[in-house]
Amino acid sequence: MPLDDLKQASRVIGAKQVKKAITRGIASKVFIACDAEPHVVEPIKQLCQQHQVEIEMVTSKKALGEACGIDVGSATVALLDNNMGKEVQ
């Protein structure tokens, strides 16, 4: 999926919400910014491996935030299965 498609996709933004989505088994793919702090993204990478969720690295937090249509950068974003975005809170 191209980054531009993230604006319309069912997704969650931010480390805390991404962790919840992975743990609940509703994340289909996780995007991680290459310039994100290791202490933020390493636990997410480990969760992805444990739950067999695909990871795609993105050039920067700014690029990931822009792809999601937000004005700030984002370290990580998860695509959700079957429009389940309302379940992650």
C-alpha positions, 0 to 999 in steps of 0.5 A, spaced: 500 500 500 502 506 498 503 511 503 498 516 500 493 511 501 493 511 509 489 517 509 483 513 507 485 507 510 482 504 517 488 505 522 491 507 528 496 512 529 501 512 535 505 507 539 500 506 544 494 505 540 499 501 535 501 496 541 493 495 543 491 494 535 497 488 535 495 485 541 488 485 540 490 481 533 486 487 529 493 490 526 494 487 519 500 492 517 505 496 521 509 502 519 515 505 523 519 511 521 526 510 521 528 516 525 523 514 531 526 513 537 528 506 538 525 505 545 519 507 542 519 502 536 523 496 539 517 494 543 512 495 537 517 491 532 517 485 537 510 485 538 509 485 530 514 479 530 510 475 536 504 476 532 506 475 525 504 482 523 508 485 517 512 491 518 514 497 513 519 502 514 518 509 512 523 514 511 521 519 517 516 521 522 514 527 518 513 523 512 508 518 516 504 523 519 503 527 512 501 520 509 496 520 515 493 527 514 496 529 520 500 536 522 505 532 526 510 526 525 508 519 527 513 514 529 508 508 528 501 507 524 497 500 524 493 498 518 487 495 521 483 489 519 476 490 516 475 497 519 476 495 526 478 502 528 473 504 533 475 498 537 481 501 539 481 506 544 
